[in-house]
Amino acid sequence: MAQTVCEVVWMYQLLSEVGLKSSLPEKLWCDNQAALHIASNPVFHERTKHIEIDCHFVREKIQQKFISTGYVKIEDQLEDIFTKALNGPRFDDNRSKLGMINIYATT
């Protein structure tokens, strides 16, 4: 999440420099509920010490209303069509959500 927030901040600053404005907060979707909870929870536990700096950065951007987080189920992630070998129905579902058509389908 921290790497993605860094990229969002960089892109926002780049677009601002060329005169384009983006609406804030930017939505950051994540499929890991534990990561979302850690990012929004100010209490740290022994198990999260090694990621403390990243969590502070993400939490700071959430508190500044620069980003907002949301949960997305693994089955609903559209980028899977580009990164994984999907079975037929799941591939067709993701393809239709992206607005792509099957040029080989019979009409």
PDB file as gemmi writes it, atoms N, CA and C in Angstrom:
CRYST1    1.000    1.000    1.000  90.00  90.00  90.00 P 1                      
ATOM      1  N   MET A   1       0.823  -1.194   0.000  1.00  0.00           N  
ATOM      2  CA  MET A   1       0.000   0.000   0.000  1.00  0.00           C  
ATOM      3  C   MET A   1       0.863   1.251   0.000  1.00  0.00           C  
ATOM      4  N   ALA A   2       1.972   1.202   0.758  1.00  0.00           N  
ATOM      5  CA  ALA A   2       2.832   2.388   0.835  1.00  0.00           C  
ATOM      6  C   ALA A   2       3.425   2.729  -0.522  1.00  0.00           C  
ATOM      7  N   GLN A   3       3.832   1.722  -1.279  1.00  0.00           N  
ATOM      8  CA  GLN A   3       4.391   1.978  -2.605  1.00  0.00           C  
ATOM      9  C   GLN A   3       3.340   2.592  -3.531  1.00  0.00           C  
ATOM     10  N   THR A   4       2.139   2.108  -3.452  1.00  0.00           N  
ATOM     11  CA  THR A   4       1.064   2.648  -4.281  1.00  0.00           C  
ATOM     12  C   THR A   4       0.734   4.080  -3.886  1.00  0.00           C  
ATOM     13  N   VAL A   5       0.713   4.369  -2.589  1.00  0.00           N  
ATOM     14  CA  VAL A   5       0.459   5.736  -2.126  1.00  0.00           C  
ATOM     15  C   VAL A   5       1.569   6.665  -2.627  1.00  0.00           C  
ATOM     16  N   CYS A   6       2.811   6.206  -2.601  1.00  0.00           N  
ATOM     17  CA  CYS A   6       3.914   7.021  -3.146  1.00  0.00           C  
ATOM     18  C   CYS A   6       3.677   7.341  -4.619  1.00  0.00           C  
ATOM     19  N   GLU A   7       3.243   6.346  -5.384  1.00  0.00           N  
ATOM     20  CA  GLU A   7       2.971   6.568  -6.802  1.00  0.00           C  
ATOM     21  C   GLU A   7       1.810   7.534  -7.006  1.00  0.00           C  
ATOM     22  N   VAL A   8       0.774   7.428  -6.179  1.00  0.00           N  
ATOM     23  CA  VAL A   8      -0.374   8.326  -6.283  1.00  0.00           C  
ATOM     24  C   VAL A   8       0.044   9.765  -5.970  1.00  0.00           C  
ATOM     25  N   VAL A   9       0.855   9.944  -4.932  1.00  0.00           N  
ATOM     26  CA  VAL A   9       1.343  11.280  -4.574  1.00  0.00           C  
ATOM     27  C   VAL A   9       2.171  11.851  -5.718  1.00  0.00           C  
ATOM     28  N   TRP A  10       3.050  11.036  -6.287  1.00  0.00           N  
ATOM     29  CA  TRP A  10       3.887  11.495  -7.402  1.00  0.00           C  
ATOM     30  C   TRP A  10       3.025  11.892  -8.597  1.00  0.00           C  
ATOM     31  N   MET A  11       2.039  11.053  -8.930  1.00  0.00           N  
ATOM     32  CA  MET A  11       1.178  11.350 -10.075  1.00  0.00           C  
ATOM     33  C   MET A  11       0.351  12.606  -9.826  1.00  0.00           C  
ATOM     34  N   TYR A  12      -0.156  12.779  -8.609  1.00  0.00           N  
ATOM     35  CA  TYR A  12      -0.937  13.969  -8.274  1.00  0.00           C  
ATOM     36  C   TYR A  12      -0.081  15.232  -8.431  1.00  0.00           C  
ATOM     37  N   GLN A  13       1.166  15.182  -7.951  1.00  0.00           N  
ATOM     38  CA  GLN A  13       2.043  16.344  -8.073  1.00  0.00           C  
ATOM     39  C   GLN A  13       2.396  16.625  -9.522  1.00  0.00           C  
ATOM     40  N   LEU A  14       2.618  15.577 -10.305  1.00  0.00           N  
ATOM     41  CA  LEU A  14       2.927  15.756 -11.723  1.00  0.00           C  
ATOM     42  C   LEU A  14       1.757  16.404 -12.455  1.00  0.00           C  
ATOM     43  N   LEU A  15       0.558  15.897 -12.218  1.00  0.00           N  
ATOM     44  CA  LEU A  15      -0.614  16.472 -12.874  1.00  0.00           C  
ATOM     45  C   LEU A  15      -0.878  17.902 -12.421  1.00  0.00           C  
ATOM     46  N   SER A  16      -0.617  18.185 -11.145  1.00  0.00           N  
ATOM     47  CA  SER A  16      -0.792  19.559 -10.642  1.00  0.00           C  
ATOM     48  C   SER A  16       0.172  20.524 -11.315  1.00  0.00           C  
ATOM     49  N   GLU A  17       1.397  20.071 -11.579  1.00  0.00           N  
ATOM     50  CA  GLU A  17       2.394  20.934 -12.222  1.00  0.00           C  
ATOM     51  C   GLU A  17       2.031  21.278 -13.660  1.00  0.00           C  
ATOM     52  N   VAL A  18       1.316  20.383 -14.337  1.00  0.00           N  
ATOM     53  CA  VAL A  18       0.921  20.675 -15.713  1.00  0.00           C  
ATOM     54  C   VAL A  18      -0.465  21.298 -15.788  1.00  0.00           C  
ATOM     55  N   GLY A  19      -1.064  21.600 -14.626  1.00  0.00           N  
ATOM     56  CA  GLY A  19      -2.306  22.336 -14.586  1.00  0.00           C  
ATOM     57  C   GLY A  19      -3.571  21.504 -14.500  1.00  0.00           C  
ATOM     58  N   LEU A  20      -3.445  20.213 -14.290  1.00  0.00           N  
ATOM     59  CA  LEU A  20      -4.624  19.358 -14.164  1.00  0.00           C  
ATOM     60  C   LEU A  20      -4.887  19.075 -12.697  1.00  0.00           C  
ATOM     61  N   LYS A  21      -6.131  19.140 -12.321  1.00  0.00           N  
ATOM     62  CA  LYS A  21      -6.497  18.881 -10.927  1.00  0.00           C  
ATOM     63  C   LYS A  21      -7.241  17.555 -10.834  1.00  0.00           C  
ATOM     64  N   SER A  22      -7.022  16.878  -9.734  1.00  0.00           N  
ATOM     65  CA  SER A  22      -7.697  15.620  -9.475  1.00  0.00           C  
ATOM     66  C   SER A  22      -8.526  15.770  -8.208  1.00  0.00           C  
ATOM     67  N   SER A  23      -9.650  15.085  -8.171  1.00  0.00           N  
ATOM     68  CA  SER A  23     -10.482  15.166  -6.972  1.00  0.00           C  
ATOM     69  C   SER A  23      -9.877  14.311  -5.863  1.00  0.00           C  
ATOM     70  N   LEU A  24      -9.905  14.837  -4.675  1.00  0.00           N  
ATOM     71  CA  LEU A  24      -9.378  14.110  -3.521  1.00  0.00           C  
ATOM     72  C   LEU A  24     -10.542  13.713  -2.633  1.00  0.00           C  
ATOM     73  N   PRO A  25     -10.497  12.675  -1.907  1.00  0.00           N  
ATOM     74  CA  PRO A  25      -9.392  11.727  -1.788  1.00  0.00           C  
ATOM     75  C   PRO A  25      -9.399  10.715  -2.934  1.00  0.00           C  
ATOM     76  N   GLU A  26      -8.202  10.257  -3.273  1.00  0.00           N  
ATOM     77  CA  GLU A  26      -8.055   9.198  -4.253  1.00  0.00           C  
ATOM     78  C   GLU A  26      -8.431   7.878  -3.586  1.00  0.00           C  
ATOM     79  N   LYS A  27      -9.092   7.009  -4.300  1.00  0.00           N  
ATOM     80  CA  LYS A  27      -9.533   5.735  -3.733  1.00  0.00           C  
ATOM     81  C   LYS A  27      -8.444   4.691  -3.938  1.00  0.00           C  
ATOM     82  N   LEU A  28      -8.027   4.052  -2.860  1.00  0.00           N  
ATOM     83  CA  LEU A  28      -7.030   2.986  -2.906  1.00  0.00           C  
ATOM     84  C   LEU A  28      -7.716   1.687  -2.500  1.00  0.00           C  
ATOM     85  N   TRP A  29      -7.827   0.763  -3.438  1.00  0.00           N  
ATOM     86  CA  TRP A  29      -8.487  -0.508  -3.185  1.00  0.00           C  
ATOM     87  C   TRP A  29      -7.450  -1.542  -2.785  1.00  0.00           C  
ATOM     88  N   CYS A  30      -7.813  -2.385  -1.824  1.00  0.00           N  
ATOM     89  CA  CYS A  30      -6.897  -3.405  -1.327  1.00  0.00           C  
ATOM     90  C   CYS A  30      -7.683  -4.673  -1.034  1.00  0.00           C  
ATOM     91  N   ASP A  31      -7.060  -5.838  -1.293  1.00  0.00           N  
ATOM     92  CA  ASP A  31      -7.736  -7.102  -1.021  1.00  0.00           C  
ATOM     93  C   ASP A  31      -7.308  -7.705   0.318  1.00  0.00           C  
ATOM     94  N   ASN A  32      -6.514  -6.993   1.079  1.00  0.00           N  
ATOM     95  CA  ASN A  32      -6.019  -7.492   2.358  1.00  0.00           C  
ATOM     96  C   ASN A  32      -6.671  -6.695   3.487  1.00  0.00           C  
ATOM     97  N   GLN A  33      -7.617  -7.328   4.166  1.00  0.00           N  
ATOM     98  CA  GLN A  33      -8.325  -6.624   5.235  1.00  0.00           C  
ATOM     99  C   GLN A  33      -7.406  -6.302   6.409  1.00  0.00           C  
ATOM    100  N   ALA A  34      -6.413  -7.142   6.663  1.00  0.00           N  
ATOM    101  CA  ALA A  34      -5.472  -6.864   7.750  1.00  0.00           C  
ATOM    102  C   ALA A  34      -4.670  -5.598   7.450  1.00  0.00           C  
ATOM    103  N   ALA A  35      -4.232  -5.434   6.213  1.00  0.00           N  
ATOM    104  CA  ALA A  35      -3.480  -4.233   5.840  1.00  0.00           C  
ATOM    105  C   ALA A  35      -4.342  -2.980   5.969  1.00  0.00           C  
ATOM    106  N   LEU A  36      -5.606  -3.078   5.587  1.00  0.00           N  
ATOM    107  CA  LEU A  36      -6.508  -1.935   5.730  1.00  0.00           C  
ATOM    108  C   LEU A  36      -6.710  -1.573   7.192  1.00  0.00           C  
ATOM    109  N   HIS A  37      -6.839  -2.572   8.031  1.00  0.00           N  
ATOM    110  CA  HIS A  37      -7.031  -2.328   9.459  1.00  0.00           C  
ATOM    111  C   HIS A  37      -5.785  -1.702  10.084  1.00  0.00           C  
ATOM    112  N   ILE A  38      -4.617  -2.227   9.735  1.00  0.00           N  
ATOM    113  CA  ILE A  38      -3.363  -1.683  10.274  1.00  0.00           C  
ATOM    114  C   ILE A  38      -3.166  -0.246   9.818  1.00  0.00           C  
ATOM    115  N   ALA A  39      -3.519   0.052   8.560  1.00  0.00           N  
ATOM    116  CA  ALA A  39      -3.325   1.403   8.038  1.00  0.00           C  
ATOM    117  C   ALA A  39      -4.226   2.422   8.725  1.00  0.00           C  
ATOM    118  N   SER A  40      -5.395   1.998   9.163  1.00  0.00           N  
ATOM    119  CA  SER A  40      -6.310   2.953   9.770  1.00  0.00           C  
ATOM    120  C   SER A  40      -6.299   2.928  11.294  1.00  0.00           C  
ATOM    121  N   ASN A  41      -5.645   1.944  11.895  1.00  0.00           N  
ATOM    122  CA  ASN A  41      -5.623   1.787  13.342  1.00  0.00           C  
ATOM    123  C   ASN A  41      -4.354   2.419  13.923  1.00  0.00           C  
ATOM    124  N   PRO A  42      -4.466   3.370  14.838  1.00  0.00           N  
ATOM    125  CA  PRO A  42      -3.268   4.012  15.394  1.00  0.00           C  
ATOM    126  C   PRO A  42      -2.517   3.156  16.412  1.00  0.00           C  
ATOM    127  N   VAL A  43      -3.045   2.013  16.790  1.00  0.00           N  
ATOM    128  CA  VAL A  43      -2.395   1.161  17.786  1.00  0.00           C  
ATOM    129  C   VAL A  43      -1.555   0.108  17.074  1.00  0.00           C  
ATOM    130  N   PHE A  44      -0.278   0.015  17.454  1.00  0.00           N  
ATOM    131  CA  PHE A  44       0.608  -0.983  16.878  1.00  0.00           C  
ATOM    132  C   PHE A  44       0.815  -2.124  17.854  1.00  0.00           C  
ATOM    133  N   HIS A  45       1.059  -3.280  17.315  1.00  0.00           N  
ATOM    134  CA  HIS A  45       1.321  -4.457  18.115  1.00  0.00           C  
ATOM    135  C   HIS A  45       2.725  -4.954  17.809  1.00  0.00           C  
ATOM    136  N   GLU A  46       3.198  -5.903  18.543  1.00  0.00           N  
ATOM    137  CA  GLU A  46       4.540  -6.449  18.349  1.00  0.00           C  
ATOM    138  C   GLU A  46       4.720  -7.009  16.942  1.00  0.00           C  
ATOM    139  N   ARG A  47       3.669  -7.549  16.373  1.00  0.00           N  
ATOM    140  CA  ARG A  47       3.786  -8.180  15.052  1.00  0.00           C  
ATOM    141  C   ARG A  47       3.935  -7.167  13.929  1.00  0.00           C  
ATOM    142  N   THR A  48       3.672  -5.904  14.161  1.00  0.00           N  
ATOM    143  CA  THR A  48       3.724  -4.906  13.085  1.00  0.00           C  
ATOM    144  C   THR A  48       4.918  -3.971  13.190  1.00  0.00           C  
ATOM    145  N   LYS A  49       5.896  -4.290  14.011  1.00  0.00           N  
ATOM    146  CA  LYS A  49       7.030  -3.378  14.173  1.00  0.00           C  
ATOM    147  C   LYS A  49       7.819  -3.176  12.887  1.00  0.00           C  
ATOM    148  N   HIS A  50       7.990  -4.227  12.103  1.00  0.00           N  
ATOM    149  CA  HIS A  50       8.819  -4.125  10.902  1.00  0.00           C  
ATOM    150  C   HIS A  50       8.174  -3.308   9.784  1.00  0.00           C  
ATOM    151  N   ILE A  51       6.905  -2.989   9.884  1.00  0.00           N  
ATOM    152  CA  ILE A  51       6.246  -2.205   8.842  1.00  0.00           C  
ATOM    153  C   ILE A  51       5.763  -0.860   9.367  1.00  0.00           C  
ATOM    154  N   GLU A  52       6.293  -0.451  10.482  1.00  0.00           N  
ATOM    155  CA  GLU A  52       5.792   0.733  11.160  1.00  0.00           C  
ATOM    156  C   GLU A  52       5.936   2.008  10.327  1.00  0.00           C  
ATOM    157  N   ILE A  53       7.058   2.206   9.649  1.00  0.00           N  
ATOM    158  CA  ILE A  53       7.273   3.432   8.878  1.00  0.00           C  
ATOM    159  C   ILE A  53       6.270   3.515   7.724  1.00  0.00           C  
ATOM    160  N   ASP A  54       6.081   2.415   7.024  1.00  0.00           N  
ATOM    161  CA  ASP A  54       5.112   2.407   5.931  1.00  0.00           C  
ATOM    162  C   ASP A  54       3.707   2.691   6.444  1.00  0.00           C  
ATOM    163  N   CYS A  55       3.359   2.119   7.577  1.00  0.00           N  
ATOM    164  CA  CYS A  55       2.022   2.333   8.137  1.00  0.00           C  
ATOM    165  C   CYS A  55       1.805   3.788   8.516  1.00  0.00           C  
ATOM    166  N   HIS A  56       2.832   4.424   9.093  1.00  0.00           N  
ATOM    167  CA  HIS A  56       2.713   5.841   9.443  1.00  0.00           C  
ATOM    168  C   HIS A  56       2.483   6.684   8.193  1.00  0.00           C  
ATOM    169  N   PHE A  57       3.197   6.363   7.116  1.00  0.00           N  
ATOM    170  CA  PHE A  57       3.055   7.120   5.872  1.00  0.00           C  
ATOM    171  C   PHE A  57       1.646   6.981   5.302  1.00  0.00           C  
ATOM    172  N   VAL A  58       1.147   5.747   5.222  1.00  0.00           N  
ATOM    173  CA  VAL A  58      -0.189   5.519   4.678  1.00  0.00           C  
ATOM    174  C   VAL A  58      -1.237   6.150   5.580  1.00  0.00           C  
ATOM    175  N   ARG A  59      -1.104   5.980   6.885  1.00  0.00           N  
ATOM    176  CA  ARG A  59      -2.077   6.551   7.823  1.00  0.00           C  
ATOM    177  C   ARG A  59      -2.082   8.072   7.739  1.00  0.00           C  
ATOM    178  N   GLU A  60      -0.908   8.669   7.565  1.00  0.00           N  
ATOM    179  CA  GLU A  60      -0.826  10.130   7.442  1.00  0.00           C  
ATOM    180  C   GLU A  60      -1.606  10.616   6.227  1.00  0.00           C  
ATOM    181  N   LYS A  61      -1.479   9.914   5.117  1.00  0.00           N  
ATOM    182  CA  LYS A  61      -2.201  10.310   3.895  1.00  0.00           C  
ATOM    183  C   LYS A  61      -3.704  10.089   4.046  1.00  0.00           C  
ATOM    184  N   ILE A  62      -4.107   9.074   4.815  1.00  0.00           N  
ATOM    185  CA  ILE A  62      -5.525   8.848   5.081  1.00  0.00           C  
ATOM    186  C   ILE A  62      -6.068   9.978   5.946  1.00  0.00           C  
ATOM    187  N   GLN A  63      -5.318  10.362   6.971  1.00  0.00           N  
ATOM    188  CA  GLN A  63      -5.758  11.439   7.864  1.00  0.00           C  
ATOM    189  C   GLN A  63      -5.790  12.785   7.160  1.00  0.00           C  
ATOM    190  N   GLN A  64      -4.909  12.997   6.197  1.00  0.00           N  
ATOM    191  CA  GLN A  64      -4.898  14.232   5.423  1.00  0.00           C  
ATOM    192  C   GLN A  64      -5.993  14.248   4.357  1.00  0.00           C  
ATOM    193  N   LYS A  65      -6.759  13.168   4.278  1.00  0.00           N  
ATOM    194  CA  LYS A  65      -7.823  13.011   3.272  1.00  0.00           C  
ATOM    195  C   LYS A  65      -7.262  13.037   1.858  1.00  0.00           C  
ATOM    196  N   PHE A  66      -6.008  12.596   1.706  1.00  0.00           N  
ATOM    197  CA  PHE A  66      -5.404  12.491   0.382  1.00  0.00           C  
ATOM    198  C   PHE A  66      -5.843  11.202  -0.294  1.00  0.00           C  
ATOM    199  N   ILE A  67      -5.949  10.126   0.497  1.00  0.00           N  
ATOM    200  CA  ILE A  67      -6.445   8.865  -0.024  1.00  0.00           C  
ATOM    201  C   ILE A  67      -7.542   8.344   0.893  1.00  0.00           C  
ATOM    202  N   SER A  68      -8.369   7.487   0.357  1.00  0.00           N  
ATOM    203  CA  SER A  68      -9.316   6.726   1.160  1.00  0.00           C  
ATOM    204  C   SER A  68      -9.164   5.274   0.731  1.00  0.00           C  
ATOM    205  N   THR A  69      -9.376   4.372   1.654  1.00  0.00           N  
ATOM    206  CA  THR A  69      -9.157   2.969   1.356  1.00  0.00           C  
ATOM    207  C   THR A  69     -10.481   2.236   1.263  1.00  0.00           C  
ATOM    208  N   GLY A  70     -10.459   1.163   0.520  1.00  0.00           N  
ATOM    209  CA  GLY A  70     -11.635   0.324   0.376  1.00  0.00           C  
ATOM    210  C   GLY A  70     -11.231  -1.108   0.133  1.00  0.00           C  
ATOM    211  N   TYR A  71     -12.112  -2.017   0.482  1.00  0.00           N  
ATOM    212  CA  TYR A  71     -11.837  -3.444   0.322  1.00  0.00           C  
ATOM    213  C   TYR A  71     -12.444  -3.944  -0.978  1.00  0.00           C  
ATOM    214  N   VAL A  72     -11.685  -4.738  -1.687  1.00  0.00           N  
ATOM    215  CA  VAL A  72     -12.176  -5.395  -2.893  1.00  0.00           C  
ATOM    216  C   VAL A  72     -11.875  -6.881  -2.767  1.00  0.00           C  
ATOM    217  N   LYS A  73     -12.878  -7.702  -3.044  1.00  0.00           N  
ATOM    218  CA  LYS A  73     -12.683  -9.144  -2.973  1.00  0.00           C  
ATOM    219  C   LYS A  73     -11.744  -9.594  -4.089  1.00  0.00           C  
ATOM    220  N   ILE A  74     -11.045 -10.676  -3.841  1.00  0.00           N  
ATOM    221  CA  ILE A  74     -10.094 -11.194  -4.818  1.00  0.00           C  
ATOM    222  C   ILE A  74     -10.792 -11.507  -6.140  1.00  0.00           C  
ATOM    223  N   GLU A  75     -12.012 -12.013  -6.061  1.00  0.00           N  
ATOM    224  CA  GLU A  75     -12.733 -12.373  -7.282  1.00  0.00           C  
ATOM    225  C   GLU A  75     -13.087 -11.166  -8.139  1.00  0.00           C  
ATOM    226  N   ASP A  76     -13.121  -9.984  -7.555  1.00  0.00           N  
ATOM    227  CA  ASP A  76     -13.551  -8.780  -8.270  1.00  0.00           C  
ATOM    228  C   ASP A  76     -12.398  -7.918  -8.787  1.00  0.00           C  
ATOM    229  N   GLN A  77     -11.174  -8.393  -8.705  1.00  0.00           N  
ATOM    230  CA  GLN A  77     -10.040  -7.583  -9.135  1.00  0.00           C  
ATOM    231  C   GLN A  77      -9.891  -7.678 -10.655  1.00  0.00           C  
ATOM    232  N   LEU A  78     -10.058  -6.544 -11.308  1.00  0.00           N  
ATOM    233  CA  LEU A  78     -10.043  -6.521 -12.767  1.00  0.00           C  
ATOM    234  C   LEU A  78      -8.658  -6.730 -13.360  1.00  0.00           C  
ATOM    235  N   GLU A  79      -7.603  -6.381 -12.630  1.00  0.00           N  
ATOM    236  CA  GLU A  79      -6.262  -6.518 -13.210  1.00  0.00           C  
ATOM    237  C   GLU A  79      -5.849  -7.962 -13.371  1.00  0.00           C  
ATOM    238  N   ASP A  80      -6.588  -8.899 -12.767  1.00  0.00           N  
ATOM    239  CA  ASP A  80      -6.263 -10.312 -12.913  1.00  0.00           C  
ATOM    240  C   ASP A  80      -6.290 -10.754 -14.366  1.00  0.00           C  
ATOM    241  N   ILE A  81      -7.083 -10.103 -15.179  1.00  0.00           N  
ATOM    242  CA  ILE A  81      -7.158 -10.460 -16.593  1.00  0.00           C  
ATOM    243  C   ILE A  81      -5.818 -10.219 -17.288  1.00  0.00           C  
ATOM    244  N   PHE A  82      -5.020  -9.284 -16.774  1.00  0.00           N  
ATOM    245  CA  PHE A  82      -3.726  -8.964 -17.367  1.00  0.00           C  
ATOM    246  C   PHE A  82      -2.570  -9.730 -16.714  1.00  0.00           C  
ATOM    247  N   THR A  83      -2.773 -10.257 -15.512  1.00  0.00           N  
ATOM    248  CA  THR A  83      -1.657 -10.829 -14.757  1.00  0.00           C  
ATOM    249  C   THR A  83      -1.775 -12.314 -14.478  1.00  0.00           C  
ATOM    250  N   LYS A  84      -2.928 -12.936 -14.723  1.00  0.00           N  
ATOM    251  CA  LYS A  84      -3.119 -14.339 -14.378  1.00  0.00           C  
ATOM    252  C   LYS A  84      -3.828 -15.074 -15.507  1.00  0.00           C  
ATOM    253  N   ALA A  85      -3.626 -16.383 -15.510  1.00  0.00           N  
ATOM    254  CA  ALA A  85      -4.375 -17.238 -16.428  1.00  0.00           C  
ATOM    255  C   ALA A  85      -5.703 -17.562 -15.756  1.00  0.00           C  
ATOM    256  N   LEU A  86      -6.783 -17.026 -16.282  1.00  0.00           N  
ATOM    257  CA  LEU A  86      -8.105 -17.206 -15.682  1.00  0.00           C  
ATOM    258  C   LEU A  86      -8.900 -18.247 -16.447  1.00  0.00           C  
ATOM    259  N   ASN A  87      -9.829 -18.908 -15.742  1.00  0.00           N  
ATOM    260  CA  ASN A  87     -10.714 -19.840 -16.426  1.00  0.00           C  
ATOM    261  C   ASN A  87     -11.716 -19.055 -17.271  1.00  0.00           C  
ATOM    262  N   GLY A  88     -12.432 -19.744 -18.144  1.00  0.00           N  
ATOM    263  CA  GLY A  88     -13.317 -19.094 -19.110  1.00  0.00           C  
ATOM    264  C   GLY A  88     -14.333 -18.134 -18.541  1.00  0.00           C  
ATOM    265  N   PRO A  89     -15.183 -18.560 -17.586  1.00  0.00           N  
ATOM    266  CA  PRO A  89     -16.205 -17.638 -17.076  1.00  0.00           C  
ATOM    267  C   PRO A  89     -15.629 -16.424 -16.358  1.00  0.00           C  
ATOM    268  N   ARG A  90     -14.593 -16.615 -15.599  1.00  0.00           N  
ATOM    269  CA  ARG A  90     -13.996 -15.475 -14.878  1.00  0.00           C  
ATOM    270  C   ARG A  90     -13.328 -14.516 -15.857  1.00  0.00           C  
ATOM    271  N   PHE A  91     -12.670 -15.065 -16.881  1.00  0.00           N  
ATOM    272  CA  PHE A  91     -12.068 -14.219 -17.915  1.00  0.00           C  
ATOM    273  C   PHE A  91     -13.138 -13.409 -18.627  1.00  0.00           C  
ATOM    274  N   ASP A  92     -14.232 -14.067 -19.011  1.00  0.00           N  
ATOM    275  CA  ASP A  92     -15.320 -13.364 -19.705  1.00  0.00           C  
ATOM    276  C   ASP A  92     -15.943 -12.289 -18.823  1.00  0.00           C  
ATOM    277  N   ASP A  93     -16.094 -12.580 -17.538  1.00  0.00           N  
ATOM    278  CA  ASP A  93     -16.669 -11.610 -16.607  1.00  0.00           C  
ATOM    279  C   ASP A  93     -15.780 -10.368 -16.500  1.00  0.00           C  
ATOM    280  N   ASN A  94     -14.465 -10.577 -16.312  1.00  0.00           N  
ATOM    281  CA  ASN A  94     -13.539  -9.438 -16.212  1.00  0.00           C  
ATOM    282  C   ASN A  94     -13.465  -8.674 -17.526  1.00  0.00           C  
ATOM    283  N   ARG A  95     -13.485  -9.400 -18.652  1.00  0.00           N  
ATOM    284  CA  ARG A  95     -13.442  -8.735 -19.956  1.00  0.00           C  
ATOM    285  C   ARG A  95     -14.655  -7.845 -20.154  1.00  0.00           C  
ATOM    286  N   SER A  96     -15.827  -8.325 -19.771  1.00  0.00           N  
ATOM    287  CA  SER A  96     -17.030  -7.513 -19.946  1.00  0.00           C  
ATOM    288  C   SER A  96     -17.038  -6.310 -19.005  1.00  0.00           C  
ATOM    289  N   LYS A  97     -16.480  -6.456 -17.799  1.00  0.00           N  
ATOM    290  CA  LYS A  97     -16.406  -5.323 -16.879  1.00  0.00           C  
ATOM    291  C   LYS A  97     -15.498  -4.220 -17.406  1.00  0.00           C  
ATOM    292  N   LEU A  98     -14.500  -4.606 -18.192  1.00  0.00           N  
ATOM    293  CA  LEU A  98     -13.603  -3.614 -18.791  1.00  0.00           C  
ATOM    294  C   LEU A  98     -14.177  -3.002 -20.061  1.00  0.00           C  
ATOM    295  N   GLY A  99     -15.320  -3.504 -20.504  1.00  0.00           N  
ATOM    296  CA  GLY A  99     -15.941  -2.956 -21.709  1.00  0.00           C  
ATOM    297  C   GLY A  99     -15.339  -3.493 -22.987  1.00  0.00           C  
ATOM    298  N   MET A 100     -14.583  -4.571 -22.893  1.00  0.00           N  
ATOM    299  CA  MET A 100     -13.957  -5.169 -24.083  1.00  0.00           C  
ATOM    300  C   MET A 100     -14.937  -6.158 -24.700  1.00  0.00           C  
ATOM    301  N   ILE A 101     -14.873  -6.293 -26.004  1.00  0.00           N  
ATOM    302  CA  ILE A 101     -15.743  -7.242 -26.689  1.00  0.00           C  
ATOM    303  C   ILE A 101     -14.879  -8.363 -27.253  1.00  0.00           C  
ATOM    304  N   ASN A 102     -15.498  -9.495 -27.454  1.00  0.00           N  
ATOM    305  CA  ASN A 102     -14.830 -10.648 -28.055  1.00  0.00           C  
ATOM    306  C   ASN A 102     -14.996 -10.534 -29.544  1.00  0.00           C  
ATOM    307  N   ILE A 103     -13.924 -10.231 -30.250  1.00  0.00           N  
ATOM    308  CA  ILE A 103     -14.021 -10.030 -31.708  1.00  0.00           C  
ATOM    309  C   ILE A 103     -14.230 -11.350 -32.447  1.00  0.00           C  
ATOM    310  N   TYR A 104     -14.016 -12.462 -31.757  1.00  0.00           N  
ATOM    311  CA  TYR A 104     -14.181 -13.770 -32.390  1.00  0.00           C  
ATOM    312  C   TYR A 104     -15.539 -14.387 -32.087  1.00  0.00           C  
ATOM    313  N   ALA A 105     -16.367 -13.729 -31.296  1.00  0.00           N  
ATOM    314  CA  ALA A 105     -17.690 -14.258 -30.961  1.00  0.00           C  
ATOM    315  C   ALA A 105     -18.587 -14.182 -32.187  1.00  0.00           C  
ATOM    316  N   THR A 106     -19.453 -15.174 -32.306  1.00  0.00           N  
ATOM    317  CA  THR A 106     -20.399 -15.163 -33.424  1.00  0.00           C  
ATOM    318  C   THR A 106     -21.484 -14.127 -33.151  1.00  0.00           C  
ATOM    319  N   THR A 107     -21.924 -13.450 -34.190  1.00  0.00           N  
ATOM    320  CA  THR A 107     -22.941 -12.420 -34.016  1.00  0.00           C  
ATOM    321  C   THR A 107     -24.300 -12.865 -34.476  1.00  0.00           C  
TER     322      THR A 107                                                      
END                                                                             
